[in-house]
């Protein structure tokens, strides 16, 4: 594997809180004040809009034309092609937005509820009255149910009928969710520095605890056989093959200063992941080649272009390029071969 010289390096005038790929190969970037911008290697950074709702999360539909923006004072749907507001709902903290597979409905965490919006901004469903603010959402593969993270555990709620959510109880504050591609596992990262692993179809719950930091990011790879999480200077990768991770020792991706601040699985290759850390280093790993419990070397260390924390890593759909964005606004594209 080789890395070519970074292209389009720029120091943007914003510190990003979320970013996503949009139509035409551009990157959409959200800052905490609700500033929305776009970046590409050829053009650089362009400001699109200032949104009064603030910025906590950004999700772009599969066609790359609509941005769903969650903020400290509500939710905004924004047309990236026409560069105009489609709709907004104000008045509640909104922590997360996520599109279904077809891009026809976006689910939004809105205070202690979940709202579903169509592409024209119509609210087609409001559900739930959870014990606390909804922190994360993830569609299940059947596209008829959403996993919801709030204090007290995970809830699986229907998006098509009025029914009581299925509860996966855990006494604690949940910070992030990951649903396996086959929907057999739901994993939460938690304030108490643990991972909680729930079997979707029964009451099985596993716990991985003892991380030195709270777990804010947990992700399954494209195969659903591997799950990576932060929470320590080492990024931890769990083997979910067969009956899952119970009794198994994880793979260890070492030498992340201040922890794994960005995780991004390859879009098509099982077990290949890019990670960033608190001093700007980006590495690429193949966890299949590692041994349980033993620190493994990366496949590639990319040249560091900023000593600032790596906030985001985005692969392109082919897995040939990555865009790296740092806390200080540094952004660039690397070609990976």
Phi and psi in degrees as GROMACS dihedral restraints (atoms count N, CA, C in turn):
[ dihedral_restraints ]
;  ai    aj    ak    al  type     phi  dphi    fc
    3     4     5     6     1  -127.1    20    10
    4     5     6     7     1   157.7    20    10
    6     7     8     9     1  -123.7    20    10
    7     8     9    10     1   133.0    20    10
    9    10    11    12     1   -89.3    20    10
   10    11    12    13     1   173.1    20    10
   12    13    14    15     1   -61.1    20    10
   13    14    15    16     1   140.7    20    10
   15    16    17    18     1   -61.4    20    10
   16    17    18    19     1   143.3    20    10
   18    19    20    21     1  -117.1    20    10
   19    20    21    22     1   147.8    20    10
   21    22    23    24     1    70.7    20    10
   22    23    24    25     1    24.2    20    10
   24    25    26    27     1   -57.4    20    10
   25    26    27    28     1   134.3    20    10
   27    28    29    30     1  -152.2    20    10
   28    29    30    31     1   147.9    20    10
   30    31    32    33     1  -104.1    20    10
   31    32    33    34     1   101.7    20    10
   33    34    35    36     1   -75.1    20    10
   34    35    36    37     1   157.6    20    10
   36    37    38    39     1   -83.4    20    10
   37    38    39    40     1    17.9    20    10
   39    40    41    42     1  -134.2    20    10
   40    41    42    43     1   156.9    20    10
   42    43    44    45     1  -107.1    20    10
   43    44    45    46     1   117.2    20    10
   45    46    47    48     1   -76.8    20    10
   46    47    48    49     1   145.0    20    10
   48    49    50    51     1  -110.1    20    10
   49    50    51    52     1   -15.1    20    10
   51    52    53    54     1  -161.3    20    10
   52    53    54    55     1   151.4    20    10
   54    55    56    57     1  -152.8    20    10
   55    56    57    58     1   154.3    20    10
   57    58    59    60     1  -156.0    20    10
   58    59    60    61     1   157.3    20    10
   60    61    62    63     1   -79.6    20    10
   61    62    63    64     1   144.3    20    10
   63    64    65    66     1  -125.3    20    10
   64    65    66    67     1  -176.2    20    10
   66    67    68    69     1   -63.8    20    10
   67    68    69    70     1   148.1    20    10
   69    70    71    72     1    77.9    20    10
   70    71    72    73     1     9.7    20    10
   72    73    74    75     1    83.6    20    10
   73    74    75    76     1     3.6    20    10
   75    76    77    78     1   -81.7    20    10
   76    77    78    79     1   163.8    20    10
   78    79    80    81     1  -112.8    20    10
   79    80    81    82     1   130.6    20    10
   81    82    83    84     1   -97.2    20    10
   82    83    84    85     1   134.9    20    10
   84    85    86    87     1  -128.3    20    10
   85    86    87    88     1   133.7    20    10
   87    88    89    90     1  -116.8    20    10
   88    89    90    91     1   136.4    20    10
   90    91    92    93     1  -109.9    20    10
   91    92    93    94     1   171.4    20    10
   93    94    95    96     1   -65.7    20    10
   94    95    96    97     1   -23.3    20    10
   96    97    98    99     1   -84.5    20    10
   97    98    99   100     1    -1.0    20    10
   99   100   101   102     1    91.5    20    10
  100   101   102   103     1    11.7    20    10
  102   103   104   105     1   -73.6    20    10
  103   104   105   106     1   129.7    20    10
  105   106   107   108     1  -113.3    20    10
  106   107   108   109     1   129.3    20    10
  108   109   110   111     1  -140.4    20    10
  109   110   111   112     1   172.2    20    10
  111   112   113   114     1  -130.8    20    10
  112   113   114   115     1   154.0    20    10
  114   115   116   117     1  -143.0    20    10
  115   116   117   118     1   142.2    20    10
  117   118   119   120     1  -146.1    20    10
  118   119   120   121     1   154.3    20    10
  120   121   122   123     1   -59.1    20    10
  121   122   123   124     1   -33.0    20    10
  123   124   125   126     1   -78.2    20    10
  124   125   126   127     1   -36.5    20    10
  126   127   128   129     1  -104.3    20    10
  127   128   129   130     1   -32.0    20    10
  129   130   131   132     1    90.4    20    10
  130   131   132   133     1  -158.2    20    10
  132   133   134   135     1   -89.7    20    10
  133   134   135   136     1   134.0    20    10
  135   136   137   138     1  -131.2    20    10
  136   137   138   139     1   132.4    20    10
  138   139   140   141     1   -75.1    20    10
  139   140   141   142     1   134.2    20    10
  141   142   143   144     1  -102.9    20    10
  142   143   144   145     1   -50.8    20    10
  144   145   146   147     1  -160.3    20    10
  145   146   147   148     1   158.9    20    10
  147   148   149   150     1  -112.3    20    10
  148   149   150   151     1   119.2    20    10
  150   151   152   153     1  -106.3    20    10
  151   152   153   154     1   124.2    20    10
  153   154   155   156     1   -69.1    20    10
  154   155   156   157     1   -13.2    20    10
  156   157   158   159     1   -75.9    20    10
  157   158   159   160     1    -8.9    20    10
  159   160   161   162     1    81.1    20    10
  160   161   162   163     1  -177.7    20    10
  162   163   164   165     1  -139.7    20    10
  163   164   165   166     1   122.5    20    10
  165   166   167   168     1  -124.5    20    10
  166   167   168   169     1   -30.4    20    10
  168   169   170   171     1  -155.6    20    10
  169   170   171   172     1   156.1    20    10
  171   172   173   174     1  -140.0    20    10
  172   173   174   175     1   132.1    20    10
  174   175   176   177     1  -135.8    20    10
  175   176   177   178     1   130.6    20    10
  177   178   179   180     1  -107.4    20    10
  178   179   180   181     1   137.4    20    10
  180   181   182   183     1   -65.6    20    10
  181   182   183   184     1   162.7    20    10
  183   184   185   186     1   -56.8    20    10
  184   185   186   187     1   -29.8    20    10
  186   187   188   189     1   -80.5    20    10
  187   188   189   190     1    -8.6    20    10
  189   190   191   192     1    78.2    20    10
  190   191   192   193     1    21.1    20    10
  192   193   194   195     1  -111.0    20    10
  193   194   195   196     1   -19.9    20    10
  195   196   197   198     1  -124.9    20    10
  196   197   198   199     1   132.5    20    10
  198   199   200   201     1  -108.1    20    10
  199   200   201   202     1   127.1    20    10
  201   202   203   204     1   -99.8    20    10
  202   203   204   205     1   120.5    20    10
  204   205   206   207     1  -117.3    20    10
  205   206   207   208     1   120.4    20    10
  207   208   209   210     1   -94.0    20    10
  208   209   210   211     1   143.3    20    10
  210   211   212   213     1  -146.3    20    10
  211   212   213   214     1   175.8    20    10
  213   214   215   216     1   -68.8    20    10
  214   215   216   217     1   -15.5    20    10
  216   217   218   219     1  -131.5    20    10
  217   218   219   220     1    38.5    20    10
  219   220   221   222     1   126.1    20    10
  220   221   222   223     1  -158.5    20    10
  222   223   224   225     1  -132.2    20    10
  223   224   225   226     1   142.7    20    10
  225   226   227   228     1  -132.0    20    10
  226   227   228   229     1   138.2    20    10
  228   229   230   231     1  -109.7    20    10
  229   230   231   232     1   125.2    20    10
  231   232   233   234     1  -128.2    20    10
  232   233   234   235     1   131.8    20    10
  234   235   236   237     1   -84.1    20    10
  235   236   237   238     1   112.7    20    10
  237   238   239   240     1   -76.3    20    10
  238   239   240   241     1   -21.6    20    10
  240   241   242   243     1   -80.4    20    10
  241   242   243   244     1   -50.5    20    10
  243   244   245   246     1   -83.0    20    10
  244   245   246   247     1   -11.6    20    10
  246   247   248   249     1    52.7    20    10
  247   248   249   250     1    57.8    20    10
  249   250   251   252     1  -148.3    20    10
  250   251   252   253     1   155.3    20    10
  252   253   254   255     1   -71.0    20    10
  253   254   255   256     1   132.6    20    10
  255   256   257   258     1   -92.7    20    10
  256   257   258   259     1   -49.0    20    10
  258   259   260   261     1  -163.9    20    10
  259   260   261   262     1   164.4    20    10
  261   262   263   264     1  -150.5    20    10
  262   263   264   265     1   150.6    20    10
  264   265   266   267     1  -130.8    20    10
  265   266   267   268     1   123.6    20    10
  267   268   269   270     1  -115.5    20    10
  268   269   270   271     1   160.7    20    10
  270   271   272   273     1   117.2    20    10
  271   272   273   274     1   -11.8    20    10
  273   274   275   276     1  -135.4    20    10
  274   275   276   277     1   149.0    20    10
  276   277   278   279     1   -63.5    20    10
  277   278   279   280     1   129.9    20    10
  279   280   281   282     1  -120.1    20    10
  280   281   282   283     1   119.0    20    10
  282   283   284   285     1   -99.2    20    10
  283   284   285   286     1   -23.5    20    10
  285   286   287   288     1  -153.1    20    10
  286   287   288   289     1   146.8    20    10
  288   289   290   291     1  -135.3    20    10
  289   290   291   292     1   140.9    20    10
  291   292   293   294     1  -150.7    20    10
  292   293   294   295     1   131.0    20    10
  294   295   296   297     1   -85.9    20    10
  295   296   297   298     1   148.9    20    10
  297   298   299   300     1   -74.2    20    10
  298   299   300   301     1   172.3    20    10
  300   301   302   303     1   -60.4    20    10
  301   302   303   304     1   -37.2    20    10
  303   304   305   306     1   -80.2    20    10
  304   305   306   307     1   -14.6    20    10
  306   307   308   309     1    76.1    20    10
  307   308   309   310     1    21.8    20    10
  309   310   311   312     1   -95.7    20    10
  310   311   312   313     1   -20.5    20    10
  312   313   314   315     1  -139.7    20    10
  313   314   315   316     1   138.4    20    10
  315   316   317   318     1  -115.9    20    10
  316   317   318   319     1   130.0    20    10
  318   319   320   321     1   -93.6    20    10
  319   320   321   322     1   137.3    20    10
  321   322   323   324     1  -130.8    20    10
  322   323   324   325     1   129.3    20    10
  324   325   326   327     1   -77.5    20    10
  325   326   327   328     1   118.6    20    10
  327   328   329   330     1  -131.1    20    10
  328   329   330   331     1    96.2    20    10
  330   331   332   333     1    62.8    20    10
  331   332   333   334     1  -126.9    20    10
  333   334   335   336     1   -95.0    20    10
  334   335   336   337     1    13.4    20    10
  336   337   338   339     1  -123.0    20    10
  337   338   339   340     1   171.8    20    10
  339   340   341   342     1  -120.0    20    10
  340   341   342   343     1   127.8    20    10
  342   343   344   345     1  -113.5    20    10
  343   344   345   346     1   142.9    20    10
  345   346   347   348     1  -113.9    20    10
  346   347   348   349     1   130.6    20    10
  348   349   350   351     1  -121.8    20    10
  349   350   351   352     1   143.3    20    10
  351   352   353   354     1   -83.5    20    10
  352   353   354   355     1   175.5    20    10
  354   355   356   357     1   -68.2    20    10
  355   356   357   358     1   -17.9    20    10
  357   358   359   360     1   -91.7    20    10
  358   359   360   361     1     6.3    20    10
  360   361   362   363     1    88.9    20    10
  361   362   363   364     1     3.7    20    10
  363   364   365   366     1   -74.2    20    10
  364   365   366   367     1   129.9    20    10
  366   367   368   369     1   -78.2    20    10
  367   368   369   370     1   112.5    20    10
  369   370   371   372     1   -99.0    20    10
  370   371   372   373     1   -10.1    20    10
  372   373   374   375     1  -165.8    20    10
  373   374   375   376     1   138.5    20    10
  375   376   377   378     1  -126.1    20    10
  376   377   378   379     1   127.9    20    10
  378   379   380   381     1  -140.4    20    10
  379   380   381   382     1   155.6    20    10
  381   382   383   384     1    85.2    20    10
  382   383   384   385     1   151.9    20    10
  384   385   386   387     1  -146.4    20    10
  385   386   387   388     1    76.4    20    10
  387   388   389   390     1   -76.1    20    10
  388   389   390   391     1   165.7    20    10
  390   391   392   393     1   -65.5    20    10
  391   392   393   394     1   -23.5    20    10
  393   394   395   396     1  -153.3    20    10
  394   395   396   397     1  -178.2    20    10
  396   397   398   399     1   -55.7    20    10
  397   398   399   400     1   134.0    20    10
  399   400   401   402     1   -71.8    20    10
  400   401   402   403     1   124.7    20    10
  402   403   404   405     1   -97.5    20    10
  403   404   405   406     1   -29.5    20    10
  405   406   407   408     1  -154.8    20    10
  406   407   408   409     1   156.6    20    10
  408   409   410   411     1  -137.4    20    10
  409   410   411   412     1   148.6    20    10
  411   412   413   414     1  -152.5    20    10
  412   413   414   415     1   124.0    20    10
  414   415   416   417     1   -65.5    20    10
  415   416   417   418     1   140.2    20    10
  417   418   419   420     1   -80.7    20    10
  418   419   420   421     1   155.7    20    10
  420   421   422   423     1   -58.0    20    10
  421   422   423   424     1   -24.7    20    10
  423   424   425   426     1   -71.7    20    10
  424   425   426   427     1   -10.5    20    10
  426   427   428   429     1    62.4    20    10
  427   428   429   430     1    13.2    20    10
  429   430   431   432     1  -113.6    20    10
  430   431   432   433     1    -3.6    20    10
  432   433   434   435     1  -137.6    20    10
  433   434   435   436     1   150.7    20    10
  435   436   437   438     1  -126.5    20    10
  436   437   438   439     1   134.4    20    10
  438   439   440   441     1   -85.1    20    10
  439   440   441   442     1   133.7    20    10
  441   442   443   444     1  -123.1    20    10
  442   443   444   445     1   129.8    20    10
  444   445   446   447     1  -105.5    20    10
  445   446   447   448     1   122.8    20    10
  447   448   449   450     1  -151.0    20    10
  448   449   450   451     1   174.3    20    10
  450   451   452   453     1   -55.8    20    10
  451   452   453   454     1   133.2    20    10
  453   454   455   456     1   101.0    20    10
  454   455   456   457     1    -2.8    20    10
  456   457   458   459     1   131.2    20    10
  457   458   459   460     1  -168.5    20    10
  459   460   461   462     1  -101.4    20    10
  460   461   462   463     1   137.9    20    10
  462   463   464   465     1  -116.9    20    10
  463   464   465   466     1   137.4    20    10
  465   466   467   468     1  -105.9    20    10
  466   467   468   469     1   110.1    20    10
  468   469   470   471     1  -111.9    20    10
  469   470   471   472     1   143.0    20    10
  471   472   473   474     1   -75.9    20    10
  472   473   474   475     1   142.0    20    10
  474   475   476   477     1  -100.7    20    10
  475   476   477   478     1    -0.8    20    10
  477   478   479   480     1  -120.4    20    10
  478   479   480   481     1   -11.4    20    10
  480   481   482   483     1  -148.1    20    10
  481   482   483   484     1   158.8    20    10
  483   484   485   486     1   -84.3    20    10
  484   485   486   487     1   107.7    20    10
  486   487   488   489     1  -152.3    20    10
  487   488   489   490     1   157.4    20    10
  489   490   491   492     1   -68.4    20    10
  490   491   492   493     1   135.3    20    10
  492   493   494   495     1   -62.7    20    10
  493   494   495   496     1   150.5    20    10
  495   496   497   498     1   -81.9    20    10
  496   497   498   499     1   126.0    20    10
  498   499   500   501     1  -100.6    20    10
  499   500   501   502     1   135.0    20    10
  501   502   503   504     1  -116.4    20    10
  502   503   504   505     1    97.2    20    10
  504   505   506   507     1   -81.9    20    10
  505   506   507   508     1   141.3    20    10
  507   508   509   510     1  -157.3    20    10
  508   509   510   511     1   123.7    20    10
  510   511   512   513     1   -81.6    20    10
  511   512   513   514     1    99.6    20    10
  513   514   515   516     1   169.8    20    10
  514   515   516   517     1   177.3    20    10
  516   517   518   519     1   -99.1    20    10
  517   518   519   520     1   120.6    20    10
  519   520   521   522     1   -91.2    20    10
  520   521   522   523     1   138.4    20    10
  522   523   524   525     1  -112.8    20    10
  523   524   525   526     1   -28.6    20    10
  525   526   527   528     1  -152.8    20    10
  526   527   528   529     1   161.5    20    10
  528   529   530   531     1  -131.7    20    10
  529   530   531   532     1   149.6    20    10
  531   532   533   534     1  -140.8    20    10
  532   533   534   535     1   131.1    20    10
  534   535   536   537     1  -113.0    20    10
  535   536   537   538     1   129.8    20    10
  537   538   539   540     1   -67.3    20    10
  538   539   540   541     1   151.3    20    10
  540   541   542   543     1   -56.9    20    10
  541   542   543   544     1   -29.3    20    10
  543   544   545   546     1   -90.7    20    10
  544   545   546   547     1     0.6    20    10
  546   547   548   549     1    63.0    20    10
  547   548   549   550     1    21.7    20    10
  549   550   551   552     1   -86.4    20    10
  550   551   552   553     1   -19.0    20    10
  552   553   554   555     1  -131.1    20    10
  553   554   555   556     1   143.6    20    10
  555   556   557   558     1  -126.2    20    10
  556   557   558   559     1   129.9    20    10
  558   559   560   561     1  -122.0    20    10
  559   560   561   562     1   137.0    20    10
  561   562   563   564     1  -118.5    20    10
  562   563   564   565     1   140.4    20    10
  564   565   566   567     1   -96.9    20    10
  565   566   567   568     1   144.3    20    10
  567   568   569   570     1  -134.4    20    10
  568   569   570   571     1   158.7    20    10
  570   571   572   573     1   -61.6    20    10
  571   572   573   574     1   -29.6    20    10
  573   574   575   576     1   -85.1    20    10
  574   575   576   577     1    18.5    20    10
  576   577   578   579     1    67.1    20    10
  577   578   579   580     1    38.1    20    10
  579   580   581   582     1  -130.4    20    10
  580   581   582   583     1   163.9    20    10
  582   583   584   585     1  -108.4    20    10
  583   584   585   586     1   133.4    20    10
  585   586   587   588     1  -111.1    20    10
  586   587   588   589     1   129.5    20    10
  588   589   590   591     1  -117.5    20    10
  589   590   591   592     1   117.6    20    10
  591   592   593   594     1  -111.3    20    10
  592   593   594   595     1   133.8    20    10
  594   595   596   597     1   -79.5    20    10
  595   596   597   598     1   128.5    20    10
  597   598   599   600     1   -64.6    20    10
  598   599   600   601     1   -39.0    20    10
  600   601   602   603     1   -95.6    20    10
  601   602   603   604     1    -2.7    20    10
  603   604   605   606     1  -146.7    20    10
  604   605   606   607     1  -169.4    20    10
  606   607   608   609     1   -91.3    20    10
  607   608   609   610     1     9.1    20    10
  609   610   611   612     1   -60.1    20    10
  610   611   612   613     1   131.4    20    10
  612   613   614   615     1  -137.2    20    10
  613   614   615   616     1   125.5    20    10
  615   616   617   618     1  -110.1    20    10
  616   617   618   619     1   154.0    20    10
  618   619   620   621     1  -131.5    20    10
  619   620   621   622     1   128.5    20    10
  621   622   623   624     1  -111.9    20    10
  622   623   624   625     1   114.9    20    10
  624   625   626   627     1  -125.4    20    10
  625   626   627   628     1   177.1    20    10
  627   628   629   630     1    94.7    20    10
  628   629   630   631     1     7.3    20    10
  630   631   632   633     1   -68.0    20    10
  631   632   633   634     1   143.9    20    10
  633   634   635   636     1   -73.9    20    10
  634   635   636   637     1   -16.6    20    10
  636   637   638   639     1  -129.0    20    10
  637   638   639   640     1   163.3    20    10
  639   640   641   642     1   -64.4    20    10
  640   641   642   643     1   147.9    20    10
  642   643   644   645     1   -94.1    20    10
  643   644   645   646     1   111.2    20    10
  645   646   647   648     1  -109.4    20    10
  646   647   648   649     1    -5.7    20    10
  648   649   650   651     1  -147.2    20    10
  649   650   651   652     1   122.4    20    10
  651   652   653   654     1  -140.7    20    10
  652   653   654   655     1   130.1    20    10
  654   655   656   657     1  -142.2    20    10
  655   656   657   658     1   136.4    20    10
  657   658   659   660     1   -84.7    20    10
  658   659   660   661     1   147.7    20    10
  660   661   662   663     1   -78.8    20    10
  661   662   663   664     1   179.3    20    10
  663   664   665   666     1   -63.3    20    10
  664   665   666   667     1   -27.0    20    10
  666   667   668   669     1   -85.5    20    10
  667   668   669   670     1   -19.2    20    10
  669   670   671   672     1    78.1    20    10
  670   671   672   673     1     5.2    20    10
  672   673   674   675     1   -90.6    20    10
  673   674   675   676     1   -14.7    20    10
  675   676   677   678     1  -132.3    20    10
  676   677   678   679     1   140.1    20    10
  678   679   680   681     1  -127.9    20    10
  679   680   681   682     1   128.2    20    10
  681   682   683   684     1  -108.7    20    10
  682   683   684   685     1   145.7    20    10
  684   685   686   687     1  -145.8    20    10
  685   686   687   688     1   155.8    20    10
  687   688   689   690     1   -92.3    20    10
  688   689   690   691     1  -163.9    20    10
  690   691   692   693     1   117.0    20    10
  691   692   693   694     1    -3.8    20    10
  693   694   695   696     1  -154.3    20    10
  694   695   696   697     1   172.5    20    10
  696   697   698   699     1   -65.0    20    10
  697   698   699   700     1   -30.0    20    10
  699   700   701   702     1   -90.0    20    10
  700   701   702   703     1   133.2    20    10
  702   703   704   705     1   -77.9    20    10
  703   704   705   706     1   131.6    20    10
  705   706   707   708     1  -102.1    20    10
  706   707   708   709     1   136.4    20    10
  708   709   710   711     1  -125.4    20    10
  709   710   711   712     1   124.7    20    10
  711   712   713   714     1  -105.1    20    10
  712   713   714   715     1   142.9    20    10
  714   715   716   717     1   -89.8    20    10
  715   716   717   718     1   115.6    20    10
  717   718   719   720     1  -105.5    20    10
  718   719   720   721     1    16.0    20    10
  720   721   722   723     1   -67.0    20    10
  721   722   723   724     1   150.8    20    10
  723   724   725   726     1    61.7    20    10
  724   725   726   727     1  -118.0    20    10
  726   727   728   729     1   -86.2    20    10
  727   728   729   730     1     5.4    20    10
  729   730   731   732     1    97.6    20    10
  730   731   732   733     1  -168.4    20    10
  732   733   734   735     1   -82.7    20    10
  733   734   735   736     1    -4.1    20    10
  735   736   737   738     1   -57.3    20    10
  736   737   738   739     1   125.5    20    10
  738   739   740   741     1    79.0    20    10
  739   740   741   742     1     2.4    20    10
  741   742   743   744     1  -100.7    20    10
  742   743   744   745     1   144.1    20    10
  744   745   746   747     1   -88.2    20    10
  745   746   747   748     1   133.0    20    10
  747   748   749   750     1   -76.2    20    10
  748   749   750   751     1   163.5    20    10
  750   751   752   753     1   -76.9    20    10
  751   752   753   754     1   150.9    20    10
  753   754   755   756     1  -121.1    20    10
  754   755   756   757     1   123.5    20    10
  756   757   758   759     1  -104.2    20    10
  757   758   759   760     1   103.0    20    10
  759   760   761   762     1   -89.5    20    10
  760   761   762   763     1   178.5    20    10
  762   763   764   765     1    65.5    20    10
  763   764   765   766     1    35.5    20    10
  765   766   767   768     1   -93.3    20    10
  766   767   768   769     1   109.3    20    10
  768   769   770   771     1   -69.8    20    10
  769   770   771   772     1   125.5    20    10
  771   772   773   774     1    64.7    20    10
  772   773   774   775     1    21.1    20    10
  774   775   776   777     1    90.3    20    10
  775   776   777   778     1   171.5    20    10
  777   778   779   780     1   -80.0    20    10
  778   779   780   781     1    99.7    20    10
  780   781   782   783     1   -86.5    20    10
  781   782   783   784     1   -13.8    20    10
  783   784   785   786     1  -148.0    20    10
  784   785   786   787     1   132.3    20    10
  786   787   788   789     1  -127.0    20    10
  787   788   789   790     1   137.7    20    10
  789   790   791   792     1  -152.5    20    10
  790   791   792   793     1   107.6    20    10
  792   793   794   795     1   -71.8    20    10
  793   794   795   796     1   147.8    20    10
  795   796   797   798     1   -60.6    20    10
  796   797   798   799     1   141.3    20    10
  798   799   800   801     1   -70.3    20    10
  799   800   801   802     1   -21.1    20    10
  801   802   803   804     1  -129.5    20    10
  802   803   804   805     1   -22.6    20    10
  804   805   806   807     1   -97.7    20    10
  805   806   807   808     1   117.7    20    10
  807   808   809   810     1   -63.4    20    10
  808   809   810   811     1   135.2    20    10
  810   811   812   813     1    83.1    20    10
  811   812   813   814     1    -0.4    20    10
  813   814   815   816     1  -100.8    20    10
  814   815   816   817     1   126.4    20    10
  816   817   818   819     1  -139.1    20    10
  817   818   819   820     1   144.0    20    10
  819   820   821   822     1  -104.7    20    10
  820   821   822   823     1   137.6    20    10
  822   823   824   825     1  -130.9    20    10
  823   824   825   826     1   148.6    20    10
  825   826   827   828     1  -123.7    20    10
  826   827   828   829     1   160.3    20    10
  828   829   830   831     1  -132.5    20    10
  829   830   831   832     1  -172.8    20    10
  831   832   833   834     1   -74.8    20    10
  832   833   834   835     1    -9.8    20    10
  834   835   836   837     1  -117.4    20    10
  835   836   837   838     1    20.5    20    10
  837   838   839   840     1    90.6    20    10
  838   839   840   841     1     5.3    20    10
  840   841   842   843     1   -82.5    20    10
  841   842   843   844     1   139.4    20    10
  843   844   845   846     1  -122.7    20    10
  844   845   846   847     1   131.0    20    10
  846   847   848   849     1  -131.3    20    10
  847   848   849   850     1   155.2    20    10
  849   850   851   852     1  -122.2    20    10
  850   851   852   853     1   134.8    20    10
  852   853   854   855     1  -128.9    20    10
  853   854   855   856     1   153.8    20    10
  855   856   857   858     1  -120.1    20    10
  856   857   858   859     1   100.6    20    10
  858   859   860   861     1   -69.1    20    10
  859   860   861   862     1   -20.0    20    10
  861   862   863   864     1   -61.1    20    10
  862   863   864   865     1   -30.0    20    10
  864   865   866   867     1   -83.1    20    10
  865   866   867   868     1    -6.2    20    10
  867   868   869   870     1   -86.3    20    10
  868   869   870   871     1   169.4    20    10
  870   871   872   873     1  -115.9    20    10
  871   872   873   874     1   141.8    20    10
  873   874   875   876     1   -56.0    20    10
  874   875   876   877     1   133.1    20    10
  876   877   878   879     1    79.8    20    10
  877   878   879   880     1    -4.6    20    10
  879   880   881   882     1  -113.4    20    10
  880   881   882   883     1   131.0    20    10
  882   883   884   885     1   -59.3    20    10
  883   884   885   886     1   135.7    20    10
  885   886   887   888     1  -115.9    20    10
  886   887   888   889     1   152.3    20    10
  888   889   890   891     1   -80.2    20    10
  889   890   891   892     1   151.7    20    10
  891   892   893   894     1   -74.4    20    10
  892   893   894   895     1   158.2    20    10
  894   895   896   897     1   -68.0    20    10
  895   896   897   898     1   -36.5    20    10
  897   898   899   900     1  -154.5    20    10
  898   899   900   901     1   138.6    20    10
  900   901   902   903     1  -106.0    20    10
  901   902   903   904     1   121.9    20    10
  903   904   905   906     1   -84.4    20    10
  904   905   906   907     1   149.9    20    10
  906   907   908   909     1   -62.2    20    10
  907   908   909   910     1   133.1    20    10
  909   910   911   912     1   -81.2    20    10
  910   911   912   913     1   129.5    20    10
  912   913   914   915     1  -108.9    20    10
  913   914   915   916     1    -0.4    20    10
  915   916   917   918     1  -159.0    20    10
  916   917   918   919     1   144.4    20    10
  918   919   920   921     1   -90.9    20    10
  919   920   921   922     1     4.3    20    10
  921   922   923   924     1   -81.9    20    10
  922   923   924   925     1   153.7    20    10
  924   925   926   927     1   -49.6    20    10
  925   926   927   928     1   135.0    20    10
  927   928   929   930     1   -77.2    20    10
  928   929   930   931     1   119.3    20    10
  930   931   932   933     1   -91.5    20    10
  931   932   933   934     1   -42.0    20    10
  933   934   935   936     1  -144.7    20    10
  934   935   936   937     1   145.3    20    10
  936   937   938   939     1  -130.8    20    10
  937   938   939   940     1   125.5    20    10
  939   940   941   942     1  -121.2    20    10
  940   941   942   943     1   123.0    20    10
  942   943   944   945     1   -81.4    20    10
  943   944   945   946     1   152.1    20    10
  945   946   947   948     1   -79.9    20    10
  946   947   948   949     1   170.8    20    10
  948   949   950   951     1   -63.1    20    10
  949   950   951   952     1   -28.3    20    10
  951   952   953   954     1   -86.8    20    10
  952   953   954   955     1   -10.9    20    10
  954   955   956   957     1    73.5    20    10
  955   956   957   958     1    23.3    20    10
  957   958   959   960     1   -98.2    20    10
  958   959   960   961     1   -19.4    20    10
  960   961   962   963     1  -139.5    20    10
  961   962   963   964     1   152.4    20    10
  963   964   965   966     1  -129.1    20    10
  964   965   966   967     1   146.9    20    10
  966   967   968   969     1  -107.4    20    10
  967   968   969   970     1   131.0    20    10
  969   970   971   972     1  -114.7    20    10
  970   971   972   973     1   134.2    20    10
  972   973   974   975     1  -131.1    20    10
  973   974   975   976     1   133.3    20    10
  975   976   977   978     1  -106.8    20    10
  976   977   978   979     1   165.0    20    10
  978   979   980   981     1   -62.5    20    10
  979   980   981   982     1   -29.4    20    10
  981   982   983   984     1   -82.4    20    10
  982   983   984   985     1     5.0    20    10
  984   985   986   987     1    93.8    20    10
  985   986   987   988     1    -2.7    20    10
  987   988   989   990     1   -65.0    20    10
  988   989   990   991     1   133.3    20    10
  990   991   992   993     1  -145.0    20    10
  991   992   993   994     1   141.9    20    10
  993   994   995   996     1  -164.4    20    10
  994   995   996   997     1   165.7    20    10
  996   997   998   999     1  -116.1    20    10
  997   998   999  1000     1   136.4    20    10
  999  1000  1001  1002     1  -116.7    20    10
 1000  1001  1002  1003     1   135.9    20    10
 1002  1003  1004  1005     1   -93.4    20    10
 1003  1004  1005  1006     1   127.8    20    10
 1005  1006  1007  1008     1  -112.5    20    10
 1006  1007  1008  1009     1   127.5    20    10
